[in-house]
Amino acid sequence: MPENEQATIAPTLAVARLGQAVFTSARTVRSNGYQLVGHSQDVDQRDCTELIRWGPSHDSLAAGASRSVNYFSLPSGAYCLSQTVAHGAEHSRRGGVRCYTHCLVCGSEDLEIVAYDPWVLFAAAERAGLFACWERVPQRLPTVELPLSTAVPQATCDAEVADDVREALQHDRLAIWGVQDAEALVAGVLAAMSPAARRTCSFTTGLRHSPQRPFRLMCVEQDSRICRRLARQGIRVLELAG
């Protein structure tokens, strides 16, 4: 959650049961390189396949992004909320800094508790230290229980901007450039949405665009070439610079 975001903490009402998975570059008995290194036993196999498809690999973080918060639905009806950071070196001949993505898999009933606002869930998971990087990722990750409340973060971006983005999302996939604080923007846009709209609005705050990851809302680098390429693919580009 953005550092400048203020949320009113309500009494805990429920405990979410979350599966975990880690997608990164590693040396395992299966292969060297990017793979789903470990996951909880209760993560559906169909969802594991989807996590691999959406998994960020070499050079997937946008320039200048220290991390990316990501959210999308899964085939089983569950949802993935993940954090991607640069951590360590790639375990492949290509070398370089590796992307490390820690996924939390939650059911619809858990998101319903927080009015389908994944930022509330992300904040709780971050406070609990669930996104810490493992140096050696276990093949079988534990399922975790996370206390939740109905506290909804206050909007953290200009209300007019949030309404413009929300309106654009009703018609198109949207890429936004010229954003100074991508996390604050996305949190504010989601806060302006209805719970039903939040539920289906996949997003990334800092991953480069890939056809393998068809997010509805993306914050992209301030690069005119990238914007032209996205427009050719039918993705609406909205400039917020200034």
C-alpha positions in Angstrom: 0.0 0.0 0.0 1.3 3.5 -0.7 3.1 5.1 2.2 0.9 8.2 2.2 -2.3 6.2 2.4 -4.3 6.5 5.5 -6.9 3.9 6.4 -9.3 3.7 9.3 -8.8 0.3 11.0 -12.1 -1.3 11.9 -12.4 -4.2 14.3 -11.4 -7.6 12.9 -14.4 -9.4 11.6 -13.0 -12.5 9.9 -10.0 -14.5 9.0 -9.1 -15.1 5.4 -7.5 -18.4 4.4 -4.9 -17.7 1.7 -2.9 -20.0 -0.5 0.6 -19.0 -1.5 2.8 -19.4 -4.5 6.2 -18.1 -5.6 7.2 -17.6 -9.3 10.8 -16.7 -9.9 14.1 -17.9 -11.5 15.6 -20.8 -9.6 17.6 -24.0 -10.0 15.3 -27.0 -9.2 15.2 -30.7 -10.1 12.7 -29.6 -12.8 14.7 -26.9 -14.6 16.8 -23.8 -14.3 15.0 -20.5 -14.9 11.6 -19.0 -14.3 9.0 -21.4 -12.9 6.5 -21.8 -10.1 9.0 -22.8 -7.5 6.5 -23.6 -4.7 2.9 -23.3 -3.8 0.4 -24.3 -1.1 -1.2 -27.7 -1.4 -4.7 -26.2 -1.7 -4.0 -24.0 -4.7 -5.9 -25.5 -7.6 -3.8 -27.0 -10.4 -5.6 -24.9 -13.0 -4.7 -21.8 -11.0 -1.0 -23.0 -10.9 -1.0 -23.1 -14.7 -2.5 -19.6 -14.8 0.1 -18.3 -12.4 2.8 -19.5 -14.6 1.2 -17.9 -17.7 0.9 -14.5 -15.9 4.3 -14.9 -14.2 6.8 -12.0 -14.7 10.1 -13.2 -16.0 13.3 -11.5 -17.2 13.2 -7.7 -17.3 9.4 -7.5 -16.6 9.6 -4.7 -14.1 9.1 -1.3 -15.7 12.0 1.1 -15.7 12.1 2.9 -12.3 9.7 0.6 -10.6 11.0 -0.9 -7.3 8.1 -3.2 -7.1 4.7 -4.0 -8.7 1.4 -4.8 -7.1 -0.7 -7.0 -9.3 -4.3 -8.4 -9.2 -6.2 -10.8 -11.5 -8.8 -13.6 -11.4 -8.0 -17.3 -11.7 -9.8 -20.2 -13.4 -11.1 -21.8 -10.2 -13.0 -18.6 -9.3 -10.2 -17.5 -6.8 -8.1 -14.4 -7.2 -4.4 -13.7 -7.2 -2.9 -10.7 -5.4 0.8 -10.6 -5.9 3.9 -8.5 -5.4 6.8 -8.5 -7.9 10.3 -7.2 -6.8 13.8 -7.4 -8.0 15.6 -9.9 -5.8 18.9 -11.7 -6.3 20.3 -13.0 -9.6 18.7 -15.0 -12.3 19.5 -18.8 -12.3 20.0 -19.0 -16.1 22.6 -18.4 -18.7 21.0 -15.0 -19.4 22.0 -13.7 -16.0 20.9 -10.3 -14.6 18.6 -9.4 -11.8 15.7 -11.7 -11.3 12.0 -10.9 -10.8 10.6 -12.5 -7.6 6.8 -12.7 -7.5 5.0 -13.8 -4.3 1.3 -14.7 -5.0 -1.5 -14.8 -2.5 -4.5 -16.8 -3.7 -7.8 -15.9 -2.1 -11.4 -17.0 -2.5 -14.2 -14.7 -3.5 -15.7 -14.9 0.0 -12.5 -13.5 1.5 -12.5 -10.5 -0.9 -16.2 -10.0 -0.2 -15.3 -9.2 3.4 -13.3 -6.2 2.3 -15.9 -5.1 -0.4 -13.7 -6.6 -3.1 -10.9 -4.0 -2.5 -7.6 -5.9 -3.0 -5.7 -3.0 -1.4 -7.2 -3.7 2.0 -6.1 -7.3 1.6 -2.7 -6.3 0.4 -2.2 -3.9 3.4 -3.1 -6.6 5.9 -0.7 -9.1 4.2 2.1 -6.6 4.1 1.6 -5.8 7.8 1.8 -9.5 8.5 5.1 -9.9 6.6 3.6 -12.3 4.1 5.6 -10.8 1.2 9.0 -11.4 2.6 11.3 -13.1 0.1 12.6 -16.6 0.8 16.2 -17.2 0.0 15.3 -20.9 -0.5 11.7 -21.3 -1.5 10.0 -24.4 -0.1 8.3 -26.6 -2.7 5.3 -26.8 -0.4 4.3 -23.5 1.0 2.0 -23.2 4.0 -1.6 -21.9 3.7 -1.9 -18.8 5.9 -4.7 -17.3 8.0 -4.9 -13.5 7.8 -7.1 -11.4 10.0 -9.3 -9.0 8.0 -11.5 -6.0 8.7 -14.0 -4.1 6.6 -11.7 -1.0 6.8 -11.6 0.6 3.3 -8.6 2.9 2.5 -9.3 6.5 1.8 -8.8 7.7 -1.8 -5.2 8.7 -2.3 -5.4 10.5 -5.7 -7.3 13.4 -7.1 -11.0 12.6 -7.2 -11.4 14.0 -10.7 -8.5 11.9 -12.0 -10.0 8.8 -10.4 -13.3 9.4 -12.0 -11.7 10.0 -15.4 -9.8 6.7 -15.2 -12.9 4.8 -13.9 -15.0 6.1 -16.8 -12.4 5.1 -19.3 -12.2 1.6 -17.8 -15.9 1.0 -18.5 -15.1 0.8 -22.2 -11.5 -0.2 -22.7 -8.4 -1.8 -21.3 -6.4 1.1 -20.2 -2.7 2.1 -19.9 -1.8 5.2 -18.0 1.5 7.0 -18.3 2.9 10.1 -16.6 2.0 8.7 -13.2 4.2 9.8 -10.3 2.7 7.4 -7.7 1.2 4.3 -9.4 0.1 2.6 -6.2 -1.7 5.7 -4.9 -3.4 6.2 -8.3 -4.7 2.6 -8.5 -5.8 2.6 -4.9 -7.8 5.8 -5.5 -9.3 4.5 -8.7 -10.5 1.3 -7.0 -11.9 3.3 -4.1 -14.1 5.2 -6.6 -15.5 2.0 -8.0 -18.4 -0.1 -6.9 -17.5 -3.4 -5.3 -18.7 -5.3 -8.3 -16.5 -3.3 -10.6 -13.4 -3.7 -8.3 -13.9 -7.4 -8.4 -13.3 -7.7 -12.1 -10.7 -4.9 -12.5 -7.3 -6.6 -12.9 -4.4 -4.3 -12.6 -0.6 -3.9 -12.3 1.2 -0.9 -10.9 4.7 -1.6 -12.4 4.9 -4.5 -14.8 5.8 -4.1 -18.5 2.9 -4.9 -20.8 2.8 -8.5 -22.1 0.1 -10.4 -24.1 0.5 -13.1 -21.5 -0.8 -10.7 -18.8 -3.9 -9.0 -20.2 -4.5 -6.5 -17.3 -7.4 -4.1 -17.6 -5.5 -1.3 -15.9 -1.8 -0.7 -16.3 0.6 2.0 -15.3 3.3 2.1 -17.9 6.6 3.9 -18.6 6.6 7.4 -20.0 7.8 6.3 -23.4 6.0 7.3 -26.6 7.1 4.2 -28.4 5.5 2.0 -25.8 2.3 4.0 -25.9 2.1 3.8 -29.7 2.6 0.0 -29.5 -0.2 -0.4 -26.9 -2.5 1.8 -29.0 -1.9 -0.5 -32.0 -3.0 -3.4 -29.9 -6.3 -1.8 -29.1 -5.4 -0.6 -25.6 -6.4 2.9 -24.7 -3.6 5.1 -23.5 -4.3 7.9 -21.1 -1.7 10.6 -20.3 -1.7 12.1 -16.8 1.6 13.9 -17.0 1.3 17.3 -15.3 
